Amino acid sequence: MADSAPADPYSSAKYNIRDTIKWLATTLSGLVAAVVAGASITGLSGMHGAYFWPAIFAGLAGLLCLLWADAIALQLLMSRSFFFGQLDTDDDLRTQLNKHARDFLPPEIPTVDDFITSWKQILKAIADNKARPDEKPYKDAVVYSQQLTPEMQNINRLANFVVLVRSFDEKKWKLFALAVAGILGLGLYAILSSAKPDAEKDPNPVTVSLNSAKGWADLGSAYTQACSDAAMKLQSAGA
C-alpha cells in the first residue's frame, strides 16, 4: 500500500486568498445594502428637473457595477474540482507546474509531462493485463501506480492552488475597476440627488413693509400695493 499523503501544504495560502475574496464580497454587499436602504433613495421622489435622469443613470450604473463585482467575488469563492486529466489540455497549467516539478517529483521523472506519460503507461498496462492479475506485468504496474500515487496527489494539490490563483489574477483588475466605477456612480448620484438647478433654487426673499398702513381698515390695500411693487421689482430684475 502507498504511504498516506501529507497534509495539503497550500491550504494556508488557499485560505488567505479565499479570506481576501470573502472580505471583498462582504464589503461590496454592504455597499449595495447601504444604497438600497439608504436615506438618499427616499429623496429621489422629490427630484425633478435637469438633474433627475443623470442622477438615475449614475445611481443605477453604480449599483449594477457593485452587483457585478459581488457576483464575480462569489464565483471565485465557489470550489472548483480539479481532475488530473485536465493537464492534457491545459498547456499553461502544465507550464506553471513544470517550473516547480523538481520540488515534488522523483528524480527519474523530471517534468510533469514525463509524469503524465508514465502514468498513462501504467494505466494502460493495468488495463491490458487485468484479465491476468496473477502475472508479473499486472502486479508490477499496480505496485508502480501505488508508488506514484503520492506524487500525483501533490500535483493535484499544486494544480488546484495554481488554478485558484490564476482565476483570482484574471479577475482582480476587473473587480477593482467595477468597485471604483460603482463607488463613483453612487457618489455622483448622491451629489446630484442633493443638488438643485439654478432655475429651481429658492428666489431671494423680498421684504414687504406694511408701515404705510394707518389702521386695520387700510391694511389690505397697503398689503396689495406692497406686493405689487415687489413683483414689479422682481420682473425688472429678471429682465
C-alpha positions as CSV (number, residue, x, y, z in Angstrom):
1,M,0.0,0.0,0.0
2,A,1.2,3.6,-0.7
3,D,2.0,5.8,2.3
4,S,-0.5,8.3,3.4
5,A,-0.1,11.6,1.6
6,P,1.0,14.6,3.7
7,A,-1.4,17.4,4.5
8,D,-2.0,19.9,1.8
9,P,1.0,22.4,2.0
10,Y,-1.0,25.0,0.1
11,S,-4.0,25.1,2.5
12,S,-2.9,28.2,4.3
13,A,-2.3,30.1,1.0
14,K,-5.7,29.0,-0.3
15,Y,-7.3,30.2,2.9
16,N,-5.7,33.6,2.7
17,I,-6.9,34.0,-0.9
18,R,-10.4,32.9,-0.1
19,D,-10.5,35.1,3.0
20,T,-9.5,38.1,0.9
21,I,-12.2,37.3,-1.6
22,K,-14.8,36.9,1.2
23,W,-13.8,40.3,2.6
24,L,-14.3,41.9,-0.9
25,A,-17.7,40.2,-1.3
26,T,-18.8,41.3,2.2
27,T,-17.7,44.9,1.5
28,L,-19.4,45.1,-1.8
29,S,-22.6,43.6,-0.4
30,G,-22.5,46.1,2.4
31,L,-22.2,49.0,-0.1
32,V,-25.2,47.6,-2.1
33,A,-27.3,47.2,1.0
34,A,-26.4,50.8,2.1
35,V,-27.6,52.2,-1.2
36,V,-30.8,50.2,-1.3
37,A,-31.7,51.0,2.3
38,G,-30.1,54.5,2.5
39,A,-31.8,57.8,3.1
40,S,-30.7,59.1,-0.3
41,I,-33.2,56.8,-2.0
42,T,-36.1,58.5,-0.1
43,G,-35.1,61.8,-1.5
44,L,-35.5,60.6,-5.1
45,S,-39.2,61.2,-5.1
46,G,-38.6,64.9,-4.6
47,M,-36.2,65.2,-7.5
48,H,-37.1,66.7,-10.8
49,G,-35.6,68.9,-13.5
50,A,-32.2,68.7,-15.2
51,Y,-30.5,66.5,-12.5
52,F,-33.1,63.8,-12.4
53,W,-32.1,61.5,-15.2
54,P,-28.3,62.0,-14.7
55,A,-28.8,61.0,-11.1
56,I,-30.9,58.0,-12.0
57,F,-28.3,56.8,-14.6
58,A,-25.4,57.3,-12.2
59,G,-27.1,55.5,-9.4
60,L,-28.2,52.5,-11.5
61,A,-24.8,52.3,-13.1
62,G,-23.0,52.3,-9.8
63,L,-25.4,49.8,-8.3
64,L,-25.0,47.4,-11.3
65,C,-21.2,47.7,-11.1
66,L,-21.2,46.7,-7.4
67,L,-23.6,43.9,-8.0
68,W,-21.5,42.6,-10.9
69,A,-18.3,42.8,-8.8
70,D,-20.1,41.0,-6.0
71,A,-21.2,38.2,-8.4
72,I,-17.6,37.8,-9.6
73,A,-16.3,37.6,-6.0
74,L,-18.9,35.0,-5.1
75,Q,-18.0,33.0,-8.2
76,L,-14.3,32.9,-7.1
77,L,-15.4,31.6,-3.7
78,M,-17.1,28.6,-5.3
79,S,-14.9,25.5,-5.0
80,R,-13.7,24.1,-8.4
81,S,-12.9,20.4,-8.6
82,F,-9.6,19.7,-10.4
83,F,-9.0,16.4,-12.2
84,F,-5.7,15.1,-13.3
85,G,-6.9,14.6,-16.9
86,Q,-7.2,18.4,-17.3
87,L,-3.5,18.6,-17.6
88,D,-3.7,17.1,-21.1
89,T,-5.5,20.2,-22.5
90,D,-4.2,23.0,-20.2
91,D,-0.8,23.9,-21.6
92,D,-0.5,27.0,-19.4
93,L,-1.1,25.0,-16.2
94,R,1.5,22.4,-17.2
95,T,4.0,25.2,-17.8
96,Q,3.3,26.6,-14.3
97,L,3.7,23.1,-12.7
98,N,6.9,22.3,-14.6
99,K,8.6,25.4,-13.0
100,H,8.4,23.6,-9.6
101,A,8.5,20.0,-10.8
102,R,11.8,19.2,-9.0
103,D,10.2,20.0,-5.7
104,F,7.5,17.3,-5.8
105,L,8.5,14.8,-8.5
106,P,11.1,12.0,-8.1
107,P,14.5,12.5,-10.0
108,E,13.7,9.9,-12.6
109,I,10.6,11.9,-13.6
110,P,11.9,15.5,-14.1
111,T,8.8,17.1,-15.6
112,V,5.0,16.9,-15.3
113,D,4.8,15.9,-18.9
114,D,7.0,12.9,-18.2
115,F,4.9,12.0,-15.2
116,I,1.7,12.2,-17.3
117,T,3.3,9.9,-19.9
118,S,4.4,7.4,-17.2
119,W,1.0,7.5,-15.5
120,K,-0.8,6.7,-18.8
121,Q,1.6,3.8,-19.5
122,I,0.8,2.4,-16.0
123,L,-2.9,2.7,-16.6
124,K,-2.6,1.1,-20.0
125,A,-0.5,-1.8,-18.5
126,I,-3.1,-2.4,-15.8
127,A,-6.0,-2.3,-18.4
128,D,-4.2,-4.7,-20.8
129,N,-3.3,-7.2,-18.1
130,K,-6.4,-7.1,-15.9
131,A,-7.5,-10.4,-17.2
132,R,-4.3,-11.9,-15.7
133,P,-4.0,-10.3,-12.3
134,D,-1.6,-13.0,-11.0
135,E,1.0,-12.4,-13.7
136,K,4.1,-10.1,-13.2
137,P,3.2,-7.3,-15.7
138,Y,-0.1,-6.6,-13.9
139,K,1.5,-6.8,-10.4
140,D,4.4,-4.5,-11.4
141,A,2.0,-1.9,-12.9
142,V,-0.1,-1.9,-9.8
143,V,2.9,-1.5,-7.5
144,Y,4.3,1.3,-9.6
145,S,0.9,3.1,-9.6
146,Q,0.9,2.9,-5.8
147,Q,4.4,4.3,-5.7
148,L,3.4,7.3,-7.9
149,T,0.1,8.0,-6.2
150,P,1.5,10.4,-3.6
151,E,3.2,12.4,-6.4
152,M,0.0,12.5,-8.3
153,Q,-1.8,13.9,-5.2
154,N,0.9,16.5,-4.9
155,I,0.4,17.5,-8.5
156,N,-3.4,17.7,-7.9
157,R,-2.9,19.9,-4.8
158,L,-0.5,22.3,-6.5
159,A,-2.6,22.4,-9.7
160,N,-5.7,23.2,-7.6
161,F,-3.8,26.1,-5.9
162,V,-2.5,27.4,-9.3
163,V,-6.0,27.3,-10.8
164,L,-7.3,29.4,-7.8
165,V,-4.5,31.9,-8.0
166,R,-4.9,32.2,-11.8
167,S,-8.6,32.7,-11.5
168,F,-8.1,35.5,-9.0
169,D,-5.3,37.1,-11.1
170,E,-7.6,37.1,-14.1
171,K,-10.5,38.8,-12.2
172,K,-8.7,41.1,-9.8
173,W,-8.4,44.1,-12.1
174,K,-12.0,43.7,-13.3
175,L,-13.1,43.6,-9.6
176,F,-11.1,46.7,-8.9
177,A,-12.5,48.6,-11.9
178,L,-16.1,47.6,-11.1
179,A,-15.7,48.6,-7.5
180,V,-14.2,52.0,-8.4
181,A,-16.9,52.6,-11.1
182,G,-19.6,51.6,-8.6
183,I,-18.4,54.0,-5.9
184,L,-18.0,56.8,-8.3
185,G,-21.5,56.2,-9.7
186,L,-23.1,56.2,-6.3
187,G,-21.1,59.2,-5.2
188,L,-22.3,61.1,-8.3
189,Y,-25.8,60.0,-7.6
190,A,-25.6,61.4,-4.0
191,I,-24.3,64.7,-5.3
192,L,-26.9,65.1,-8.0
193,S,-29.8,64.0,-5.8
194,S,-29.0,66.7,-3.2
195,A,-28.4,69.5,-5.8
196,K,-30.9,71.7,-7.5
197,P,-30.6,73.5,-10.8
198,D,-30.2,77.3,-10.6
199,A,-33.6,77.8,-12.0
200,E,-35.2,75.8,-9.2
201,K,-33.4,77.4,-6.3
202,D,-35.4,79.5,-4.0
203,P,-35.6,83.1,-5.0
204,N,-34.1,85.8,-2.8
205,P,-36.6,86.9,-0.1
206,V,-38.3,90.2,-0.6
207,T,-39.2,92.2,2.4
208,V,-42.6,93.8,2.3
209,S,-43.1,96.7,4.6
210,L,-46.6,97.5,5.8
211,N,-45.6,100.5,7.8
212,S,-47.6,102.7,5.4
213,A,-50.9,101.3,6.8
214,K,-52.6,103.7,9.1
215,G,-55.0,101.2,10.6
216,W,-56.7,97.9,10.2
217,A,-59.1,99.4,7.6
218,D,-56.5,100.2,5.0
219,L,-54.2,97.2,5.9
220,G,-55.4,95.2,2.9
221,S,-54.9,97.9,0.4
222,A,-51.4,98.6,1.8
223,Y,-50.5,94.9,1.6
224,T,-51.8,94.7,-2.0
225,Q,-49.7,97.8,-3.0
226,A,-46.6,96.4,-1.4
227,C,-46.9,93.0,-3.1
228,S,-47.4,94.7,-6.5
229,D,-44.3,96.9,-6.0
230,A,-42.3,93.8,-5.1
231,A,-43.5,91.9,-8.1
232,M,-42.5,94.8,-10.4
233,K,-39.0,94.9,-8.9
234,L,-38.6,91.1,-9.5
235,Q,-39.8,91.4,-13.0
236,S,-37.4,94.3,-13.7
237,A,-34.5,92.3,-12.2
238,G,-35.3,89.3,-14.3
239,A,-35.4,91.3,-17.5
